[in-house]
Amino acid sequence: MAGGHEGPLVSSVLIGVELIRATRRSCPDRLGRAGEVVTTVTTMAVSFEVIAGAAGYADPVLRSLDAVHLAAVRGAGLPAVAPGQPE
């Protein structure tokens, strides 16, 4: 799995927008592959509780959309793994 992590990939529904937009910006020739990857990710809804959880993170460096993804996954009781970050 991603980064050597075992288990399903889970993110907020915003992954569909973020991955496609980032791919279009950085390597547009890979848009088709990005679309395939999005279909392999289990998505979590962005509810009021998720937004409140995201707003509550104290880390000032944590970006808004990253906080939403993190809150969605943690709100579902799943472990969160981020590339380049300690587990």
JONORFEN-V500962 format. One record per run of one state. SS is the DSSP state (a for helix, b for strand, c for the rest). FROM is the first residue (numbers start at 1). TO is the last residue. Records with the same first field share a line. If there is no record, write none. Layout:
BEGIN
SS: FROM-TO + FROM-TO
END
This chain:
BEGIN
c: 1-1 + 5-9 + 13-14 + 27-27 + 39-41 + 45-47 + 56-63 + 76-87
a: 2-4 + 15-26 + 28-38 + 48-55 + 64-75
b: 10-12 + 42-44
END
